[in-house]
């Protein structure tokens, strides 16, 4: 079975084969095949005019992609690591996200920006960050975050086919997961939206990218305490699939939101606010967030303390179930 890396490679290969206007740009993506080998073998198959090794200049890479999109191409940009997006921030936010609106729809920007994101691989800051909130906040960008091998293939094809710019976050901690790939043109069947990974009755647990596996593990562990968790994989961070989210929260009445990024100003805050606005009368407890801490990403020896884990998720579940109040009442007696 292919890994997520191989799924992404196959997705890019199929896109390059199906549309001669698809081109890849990035640092070391050609001869080396990328630092994670996602583009391995593509330069030899499609040539250096379509799989382009660029200078170490993220602003220039994205700016070049914008120019190519103006000329009718569908560029796919690779940013080597999440923390390397910041030199390209002005191009992404001030140009790429604005041009379709600024031109009153005359100009399309079908640019996909692939960004490996998140921690858990023993790397320092700039290699383990979660900058998704910046781009979710930016009108004009779509933001995708697959969590599975199948979604990595399908959603990348959908991103490349989209006429809007897409920031495509790849959970590098899951790069070596294995699963079968979908066949044919199934990726064309529907737009990506949130998926209920596991049905439950007591608590809605919402995550995306690398945290979905943590939530699944927590749901299994919670069964021992007779707690039924419903797990939602957001898949798209912008637009958010509010229909799936609210339907689940109205059913369970409790919600825990999990992401690796720090809490302050994070996507979890937006989701919690949106749930409160839409589902207030159904809530038995305020939405809780389990996130990274509000500090720069720590050294690798400490990252397991920083990342949301099983114990922290289960503690939040106990809190929204008010089990901590029962325990405190018992101790008082």
C-alpha positions as CSV (number, residue, x, y, z in Angstrom):
1,X,0.0,0.0,0.0
2,X,1.3,3.5,-0.8
3,X,2.3,6.0,1.8
4,X,0.9,9.5,2.0
5,X,4.1,10.7,0.3
6,X,3.5,8.3,-2.5
7,X,-0.1,9.4,-2.7
8,X,0.9,13.0,-3.1
9,X,3.5,12.0,-5.7
10,X,0.8,10.1,-7.7
11,X,-1.6,12.9,-7.4
12,X,0.9,15.4,-8.9
13,X,1.9,12.9,-11.6
14,X,-1.7,12.4,-12.6
15,X,-2.3,16.2,-12.6
16,X,0.8,16.8,-14.8
17,X,-0.3,14.0,-17.2
18,X,-3.9,15.2,-17.5
19,X,-3.2,19.0,-18.0
20,X,-0.1,20.3,-19.7
21,X,-0.7,23.7,-18.0
22,X,0.1,22.2,-14.6
23,X,3.7,23.1,-13.5
24,X,5.6,22.5,-10.3
25,X,7.9,25.0,-8.6
26,X,10.0,24.8,-5.5
27,X,13.3,24.4,-3.8
28,X,15.0,21.1,-4.6
29,X,11.8,19.6,-6.0
30,X,13.4,18.5,-9.3
31,X,16.7,16.7,-9.1
32,X,16.4,15.9,-5.4
33,X,12.7,15.2,-5.5
34,X,12.0,17.5,-2.5
35,X,13.2,17.2,1.0
36,X,10.4,14.7,1.7
37,X,10.7,13.1,-1.8
38,X,7.1,14.0,-2.7
39,X,8.2,15.0,-6.2
40,X,10.6,12.2,-6.7
41,X,10.9,11.1,-10.3
42,X,8.7,13.8,-11.7
43,X,11.4,15.9,-13.3
44,X,12.8,13.0,-15.2
45,X,9.3,12.1,-16.5
46,X,8.0,15.6,-17.4
47,X,11.2,17.7,-17.8
48,X,12.7,20.7,-16.1
49,X,10.4,23.1,-17.9
50,X,7.4,21.6,-15.9
51,X,9.2,20.6,-12.6
52,X,11.2,23.6,-11.8
53,X,14.0,23.9,-9.3
54,X,13.9,27.4,-7.9
55,X,16.3,29.6,-5.9
56,X,15.9,29.7,-2.1
57,X,13.5,32.6,-2.3
58,X,9.9,31.9,-1.3
59,X,8.6,35.3,-2.2
60,X,10.1,34.9,-5.7
61,X,8.6,31.4,-6.0
62,X,5.1,32.5,-5.2
63,X,5.5,35.6,-7.3
64,X,6.5,33.5,-10.3
65,X,3.5,31.3,-9.7
66,X,1.2,34.3,-9.8
67,X,2.8,35.4,-13.1
68,X,2.3,31.9,-14.5
69,X,-1.3,31.9,-13.4
70,X,-1.8,35.1,-15.3
71,X,-0.6,33.3,-18.4
72,X,-3.1,30.5,-18.0
73,X,-1.0,27.9,-16.1
74,X,-1.9,26.0,-13.0
75,X,1.2,26.3,-10.8
76,X,1.8,24.0,-7.8
77,X,4.3,25.5,-5.4
78,X,6.1,23.6,-2.7
79,X,7.2,25.4,0.4
80,X,9.8,23.1,2.1
81,X,8.6,23.7,5.6
82,X,5.7,25.5,7.3
83,X,8.0,28.1,8.9
84,X,9.4,29.0,5.5
85,X,6.1,30.5,4.3
86,X,6.7,33.8,6.0
87,X,9.1,35.3,3.4
88,X,6.3,34.7,0.9
89,X,3.6,36.2,3.1
90,X,3.2,39.4,1.2
91,X,2.8,37.6,-2.1
92,X,0.3,35.2,-0.6
93,X,-1.8,37.7,1.3
94,X,-1.5,40.9,-0.7
95,X,-1.3,39.5,-4.2
96,X,-2.4,35.9,-4.6
97,X,-5.5,36.2,-2.4
98,X,-6.6,39.5,-3.9
99,X,-6.2,39.4,-7.6
100,X,-9.4,37.7,-8.6
101,X,-11.5,40.2,-6.5
102,X,-9.3,43.1,-7.5
103,X,-9.9,42.4,-11.2
104,X,-13.6,41.9,-10.7
105,X,-13.4,38.3,-11.7
106,X,-11.4,38.8,-14.9
107,X,-8.3,37.1,-13.5
108,X,-8.3,33.6,-12.0
109,X,-5.5,32.5,-9.7
110,X,-5.5,28.6,-9.9
111,X,-2.3,28.3,-7.7
112,X,-1.8,25.5,-5.2
113,X,0.7,26.1,-2.4
114,X,1.8,22.9,-0.7
115,X,3.0,23.3,2.8
116,X,4.1,20.4,5.1
117,X,3.0,21.5,8.5
118,X,2.9,20.5,12.2
119,X,5.3,18.9,14.6
120,X,6.1,15.5,15.9
121,X,9.1,14.7,13.7
122,X,11.9,15.9,16.0
123,X,12.6,19.2,14.2
124,X,12.9,22.8,15.7
125,X,11.0,25.9,15.0
126,X,10.4,26.9,11.3
127,X,10.2,23.1,10.6
128,X,7.3,22.2,13.0
129,X,4.9,25.1,13.0
130,X,1.2,25.4,12.3
131,X,0.5,28.7,10.5
132,X,-2.9,27.9,9.2
133,X,-4.8,30.6,11.1
134,X,-3.0,33.3,9.1
135,X,-4.4,32.0,5.8
136,X,-7.9,31.1,7.1
137,X,-8.1,34.7,8.2
138,X,-7.2,35.9,4.7
139,X,-10.2,36.3,2.4
140,X,-9.6,35.0,-1.1
141,X,-7.7,31.8,-0.1
142,X,-9.1,28.3,0.3
143,X,-7.3,26.2,2.9
144,X,-7.2,22.4,2.8
145,X,-5.8,20.0,5.4
146,X,-6.1,16.3,4.6
147,X,-5.4,13.8,7.3
148,X,-5.5,10.5,5.4
149,X,-3.6,8.9,2.5
150,X,-6.8,8.8,0.4
151,X,-7.6,12.5,1.1
152,X,-4.0,13.5,0.3
153,X,-4.4,12.2,-3.2
154,X,-8.0,13.3,-3.8
155,X,-7.9,16.7,-2.2
156,X,-4.6,17.6,-4.0
157,X,-6.3,16.8,-7.3
158,X,-9.2,19.0,-6.3
159,X,-6.9,21.8,-5.2
160,X,-5.0,21.8,-8.5
161,X,-8.3,21.7,-10.4
162,X,-9.7,24.7,-8.5
163,X,-9.7,28.1,-10.1
164,X,-9.1,29.7,-6.7
165,X,-5.8,29.8,-4.8
166,X,-5.5,26.9,-2.4
167,X,-3.2,26.7,0.6
168,X,-2.7,22.9,1.0
169,X,-1.4,21.8,4.4
170,X,0.2,18.4,4.5
171,X,0.5,16.7,7.9
172,X,4.2,15.7,7.8
173,X,3.8,13.5,10.9
174,X,1.5,11.3,8.8
175,X,3.6,11.2,5.7
176,X,4.4,7.5,6.2
177,X,0.9,6.3,6.9
178,X,-0.3,3.7,4.4
179,X,-3.6,3.0,2.7
180,X,-5.1,2.2,-0.7
181,X,-5.7,5.0,-3.1
182,X,-9.0,5.8,-4.9
183,X,-9.2,5.0,-8.6
184,X,-10.4,6.9,-11.6
185,X,-12.0,10.3,-11.4
186,X,-13.7,9.8,-8.0
187,X,-12.0,13.1,-6.9
188,X,-14.3,15.0,-9.2
189,X,-17.5,13.7,-7.6
190,X,-17.9,16.3,-4.8
191,X,-16.2,19.3,-3.2
192,X,-14.2,18.4,-0.1
193,X,-16.1,18.9,3.1
194,X,-15.9,17.8,6.7
195,X,-16.3,14.1,7.4
196,X,-17.6,12.3,10.4
197,X,-14.9,9.8,11.0
198,X,-16.5,8.1,14.0
199,X,-20.1,8.4,15.2
200,X,-20.9,9.2,18.9
201,X,-23.5,10.6,21.2
202,X,-21.8,12.4,24.1
203,X,-19.1,14.7,22.8
204,X,-18.2,16.1,19.4
205,X,-14.4,16.1,18.9
206,X,-13.2,18.3,16.1
207,X,-9.7,18.2,14.5
208,X,-7.8,18.2,11.2
209,X,-4.5,17.1,9.8
210,X,-2.3,15.2,12.3
211,X,-4.7,15.6,15.2
212,X,-7.5,13.4,13.7
213,X,-5.5,10.3,14.7
214,X,-5.2,11.6,18.3
215,X,-8.9,12.1,18.5
216,X,-9.6,8.6,17.2
217,X,-7.3,7.2,19.9
218,X,-9.1,9.3,22.5
219,X,-12.4,8.0,21.3
220,X,-11.3,4.4,21.8
221,X,-10.0,5.2,25.2
222,X,-13.1,7.0,26.2
223,X,-15.2,3.9,25.5
224,X,-13.7,2.4,28.7
225,X,-15.3,5.2,30.6
226,X,-18.7,4.7,28.8
227,X,-18.2,8.0,26.9
228,X,-19.2,8.0,23.2
229,X,-17.2,10.5,21.2
230,X,-18.1,11.7,17.7
231,X,-14.9,12.6,15.7
232,X,-15.0,15.1,12.9
233,X,-12.2,15.6,10.4
234,X,-12.6,19.2,9.1
235,X,-10.6,18.5,5.9
236,X,-11.2,22.1,4.7
237,X,-10.3,24.9,7.1
238,X,-11.7,27.6,4.7
239,X,-14.5,27.3,3.9
240,X,-15.6,25.5,7.1
241,X,-18.3,23.0,6.8
242,X,-20.7,24.4,9.3
243,X,-23.5,22.1,8.4
244,X,-21.6,19.0,9.5
245,X,-20.2,20.7,12.6
246,X,-23.6,22.1,13.8
247,X,-25.5,18.9,13.1
248,X,-23.0,17.0,15.3
249,X,-22.9,19.6,18.1
250,X,-26.7,19.8,18.3
251,X,-26.8,16.0,18.7
252,X,-24.1,15.8,21.4
253,X,-24.4,19.1,23.2
254,X,-20.6,19.2,24.0
255,X,-17.6,19.9,21.9
256,X,-13.8,19.7,22.1
257,X,-11.6,21.3,19.4
258,X,-8.1,20.2,18.9
259,X,-5.2,21.6,16.9
260,X,-1.4,21.9,17.2
261,X,-1.2,25.6,16.7
262,X,-1.2,27.8,19.8
263,X,-4.5,28.8,21.3
264,X,-4.5,32.5,21.1
265,X,-6.0,33.6,17.8
266,X,-6.1,30.1,16.5
267,X,-8.7,28.4,14.3
268,X,-10.1,26.7,17.4
269,X,-11.2,30.1,18.7
270,X,-13.1,30.8,15.5
271,X,-14.8,27.4,15.6
272,X,-15.8,27.8,19.2
273,X,-17.3,31.2,18.5
274,X,-19.1,29.9,15.5
275,X,-20.5,27.0,17.4
276,X,-21.6,29.3,20.3
277,X,-23.4,31.6,17.8
278,X,-25.1,28.7,16.0
279,X,-25.7,26.1,18.7
280,X,-26.0,28.1,22.0
281,X,-29.3,26.6,23.0
282,X,-28.0,23.1,22.5
283,X,-24.8,23.3,24.5
284,X,-24.5,21.6,27.9
285,X,-21.0,23.1,28.4
286,X,-18.9,25.8,26.8
287,X,-16.7,24.6,23.9
288,X,-13.2,23.7,25.0
289,X,-9.9,23.8,23.0
290,X,-6.9,21.5,23.3
291,X,-4.0,23.2,21.5
292,X,-0.3,23.8,21.5
293,X,0.9,26.3,24.1
294,X,1.3,30.1,23.4
295,X,5.1,29.8,23.0
296,X,7.4,29.4,20.1
297,X,7.7,25.8,19.0
298,X,10.0,24.1,21.6
299,X,13.1,22.0,21.1
300,X,12.5,18.4,19.9
301,X,13.1,16.9,23.3
302,X,10.1,18.9,24.6
303,X,7.7,18.8,21.7
304,X,5.8,15.8,23.2
305,X,4.8,18.1,26.1
306,X,3.7,20.8,23.6
307,X,1.5,18.8,21.2
308,X,-2.0,17.8,22.1
309,X,-2.0,14.2,23.3
310,X,-4.4,11.5,24.5
311,X,-4.3,12.7,28.2
312,X,-5.0,16.3,27.4
313,X,-7.9,15.4,25.1
314,X,-9.5,13.1,27.6
315,X,-9.2,15.7,30.3
316,X,-11.1,18.1,28.1
317,X,-13.7,15.4,27.4
318,X,-14.1,14.8,31.2
319,X,-14.5,18.5,31.7
320,X,-17.3,19.0,29.1
321,X,-18.9,15.9,30.6
322,X,-18.6,17.6,34.0
323,X,-16.9,14.6,35.5
324,X,-14.4,16.9,37.2
325,X,-17.3,18.5,39.1
326,X,-18.6,15.1,40.2
327,X,-15.1,14.1,41.3
328,X,-14.7,17.4,43.3
329,X,-18.1,16.9,44.9
330,X,-17.2,13.4,45.9
331,X,-14.0,14.6,47.5
332,X,-15.8,17.4,49.4
333,X,-18.1,14.8,50.9
